[in-house]
Amino acid sequence: MFELATETVLLLAVAAFTAGFVDAIAGGGGLIVIPSLLLAGLTPLQALATNKLQGLFGSGSATITYASRGLIDFRRHLPSAAMSLVGSIGGALVASIVPGQWLQIALPVMLVAIALYFAFKPNMDDVDRAQRLSPLAFALIAALGVGFYDGVFGPGAGSFFMLAYVTLAGFGMLKATAHTKLLNFASNIGAFAAFAFTGAILWKIGLLMGVAQFLGARLGATMAIRNGSRIIKPLLVIVCVALAIRLLIDPANPIHVWLVQ
């Protein structure tokens, strides 16, 4: 029935559920899913493509959960979602010509910087602050830019959306998390659409993992709604640091090559 052994499929479902839970709160679900798919024997392209399929369920579930509690202003932020989708499609189309080594070198540094920002900046709570960009400017600059990055490379996109919403839109942590999932959902749609034409998606595995992601994301979003910044802030810091470490120990990362030489 599936392309892999039953035991492997069940482990992937558990990984997807866990990823959905974590991603709905702090992002970084790919940190769990992509290595799991690679360990299961998928090629890098299959892992990236299948991850986008199952990730649609998680980001969609989280978006629905946050929206049902009135935490997403669709009227004001649909333009941002649209720009995130457009950006991710553009990023996926040019992924082959963007120097990936630059991203591998810069991304761990940026993720650690984000972790330090959220860990030590005062007033990191659920209270809205001063807005620095209008919704339209935010859509054209932050949403389009991070969406493009998500299509090109992907890891850490949720953290960048969070940073943009907190620093540029002035959102509190919970409100920023809710709108981050909306933009993540949109960028996932765009990247998935691009990958769908590659033939690299393992549909049965991806759909099963998608169901697990949906359930995990719903639980994670519910936890975030109940606890707000008390759970979002520490988990966001942990995810950023873990993702930075994961990228640094990747044998394909130029920094890893320099360190072991």
N, C-alpha and C positions, 0 to 999 in steps of 0.2 A: 504493500500500500504506500509506504513512504520510501524515500530514496536512501534512508539510513536505518540502522538497527533500532528496534523498539526502545531499548534502554537509552540509546543516544538521544532519540526523539524526546523521551520523557525528561531527560536532563536539560535539553534545550528549552522545553516548556517551563521548567523551574527557573532557568536563567532568564527567560523572557518575563515571567511574572515578577521576579526580583527587579529586573531592569525597569519594568513599567512602574513599580512602586517608587523606586529611587528617582526616576526621570520625572515623574509627576510632581515631585517636591523640589528637586534641585538640578534636574538635567543629568546628563552623563550616562544615559541608558546604554549607549553604544559601547561604553567602556566595559560593560558586562557581556553584551550580546555578540559583538564582533569577535572577540577572542574565543568565545564559546563555539561560534560557528567555524572558526578556523581550526580549532582543536577537533571538531567533529569531522574534519576532512574536506571542507569546502575550499575552493580557491578564493583568493582575495576578492576577485570580482563578484563571485557568487555570494560571498559573505556580505559585501557592501550592498549588493542589490537586494538580497533576501532581508537584510536588516531594515532597509527602507520600507519594504512591504509590511513587515510585522510592526515597525515603528509607527506606521500610520494608525494602527489600532490603539496604541498607547497614548499618543499625542491627541488623537480624537477623543478617546475616553476621558482624559484629563480635562480637555477643553469643555466637553459636555458637562462634566461634574462641576467645574468652576462656574460655568455659565448658569447652571441650574440654581446656584446660590447668589446670582446677581453680581458676580465679581468681574464680568467681562462687559465692557462697553463696545458692542459690535458696531454701532453707528459711527463712533469716532475712530475705531481701530481696524475696520475692514480695509481701508486703503493701505495700512501697514501690512496686513495679511496678504493683500494682493501684491505688494512690492516684494514681500518675502518670497512668495511663490515665483514671481518673475525672476528675482535674483537667483533663486536656487536652480531654475531651469538654465539660466545663462551660465551659472557656475558649472553645472554638470556638462554643458556643451563645450566649455573651454578647459575642462579639467585636465585633458591630455597635454595641453600646451603651457599650463601654469607650472613653474618650477616647484615641485612638491618639496624639494629639500629645503627651500627657504621657509616654508610653512612648518616643517618638522623641527627646524632650529628655533624659530620664533615662538611657536605655540606654547611649549612648556614654560617659557619665561612669562608670557602673557597670562597663562593660567595661574601661575604662582602669584603674580601681581594682583590678579582678581581675588584670589584667596586672601591675601594680606589686606586688601582693601575692605572686604566684607568682614574680616576677622577683627580689625582694629579701628575702623571708622566708627565714631560714636553715632548714636541715634539711628542705628540700623534696626528699625522696628517696622510696624505696620502703618505708621502715620505718613501721609503724603507730604512731600516737601515742595520746594519751588520748582516750577516747570521751566526748563531752559529752551525747549524747542516746541513749536506748534505741532499738532498731530500730523499735518502735511509734511513739514520739514523732517519730522521723525521718520515718516514713511519713506521719504526719498533718500534719506541719509543712512539712518541706522537699520531700518528693516530691509532695505534693498541691499545694503552692504553685508550684513550678517547672513541674509538669505543667499547671497552670492557665495560667501565663504562656505556655507553649509553644502551647497552643490559641488564646490570644488574639492573640499576636504572633509568637513563635517564635525570631527570631535571638538567639543567645547562650545558649539553654537548656542546651546541653551544658556550657558554661562554668559556669553556675550550679549544675548538678548536681555538677560537679567540685568547686567551692568548698564546697558543702555536705558532700560526703563527706570532704574533707580537714579542714575546720574543725570539723564537728559529729560525724561518725562516727569521726574520727581515722585515716582510711585513708591508707596510703602512695600515691604517685602512680599506680603501675600498678594496684593494687587498686581505687582510686577510678575510674580510667579504665574498667576492666572493668565495674564496677557502674553507672557512668554510661551505658554503652551499653545495659544492660538496661532502665534507666528511660527512656532515649531511645526504645528500641524500643516500650515500652509507650505512651508519650505519642504516638508516631507512629501507632500503631494507633488510638488514640482520635480524633486529629485527622483521620486518613484516613477513619474511619467517618463523621465529620461532613461532610467534603467530598464523600464519595461520593454524597450525596443532592443536591448542587448541580448535577450534570451538567457540571461544569467540567473534569473530568479528561480529558486526552488519553491514552487507555488504551494505544494502541500505542507512542507515544513514551515514556510512563511505564514500561511494562514493559521496553522495550529498554534504557532508561537504568538500570532496576533491575538488570538482569543485569550491566551495567558497574559499577554501584555495589557489587554483591555481590562482584565480583572485586577491586575496589579496596579495599574494606573489609577483606577477608580478608588482603590483602597488608599493609595498614596495621596491622591488629591483630597480625599476626605480627612486624612490625618493632618494635612497641611492647613485645611480650613479650620480644623479644631484648634490647632496649636500655633498657627501663624509663624512669626519670625523665630519663635523659640525652637522650632524644628527645622525651618527652612535655612536659617543662617548657618548653623553648625554643619548641616548636611551639605550645603553648597560649598563651604570651605573644604570639607573632606573630599568631595567629588572633584573639585578643581585640583587639589594636591595629588589625589590618586591618579587622575588622568595625566597630569604632568609627569609623574613617575612612570606610568605605563608607556608614555611616548618616549621618555628618555632611555628606557631599557630595551626598546625595540631595536634589534640588530640593524635594521635598515635606517635608523636615525643617524645622521652625520655626527651628532654630538656623542652618541654611544660609540661610534667608530673611533673618534678622537680619544675618548677616555680609555679605551682598551688597548690602544696602540702603545 
